[in-house]
């Protein structure tokens, strides 16, 4: 009898921990109207025959403002800036002095950025993703988001929370490449400068519009 009670208790605790992940995502989307954090990203390509998997690490800063505005500033090892201004998604490679501009409405729907920065509420997320609680691990509550459209490059995203704080993204694409992004110093609803989400191609830059 004691064993059965212990088993039931363990199962209920596990379900409670899983449910916390979806609740944390809902609270974050609903209450974090803006924010900033530092990030570290580790991208691992699938191992080829006879070779080990290869990884590369980058780091920088992240800001967002709902809906549909965010900025990733990659500082190491190479400087890049990605800005979504509400209409256009800009990518600036500073080493090449090359700018790529794409319409947000065409590219932002089922992306990791939509999960953490673009969607105004959970109902909007559910239009593009199937959301499921995932088991707790590494001290985080997790939600798995699977794109409803299966014809894109994104296979799935795991969103990790430490309480109410966004802590990690684990992104798997259709090529088997895994990208793990961890956030530190997340500050929700922090005032951001007016020009944070504005972008103007620098003089002399090669601008590609897609």
GINORTA-V911924 format. One record per helix or strand of 3 or more residues. SS is the DSSP state (@ for helix, = for strand). FROM is the first residue (numbers start at 0). LEN is the number of residues. If there is no record, write none. Layout:
# GINORTA-V911924
<<SS;FROM;LEN> <SS;FROM;LEN>>
This chain:
# GINORTA-V911924
<<@;1;30> <=;33;12> <=;53;12> <=;68;8> <=;79;6> <=;87;6> <=;97;6> <@;103;4> <@;111;7> <@;121;7> <=;128;9> <=;139;8> <=;153;9> <=;164;9> <=;177;11> <=;205;4>>
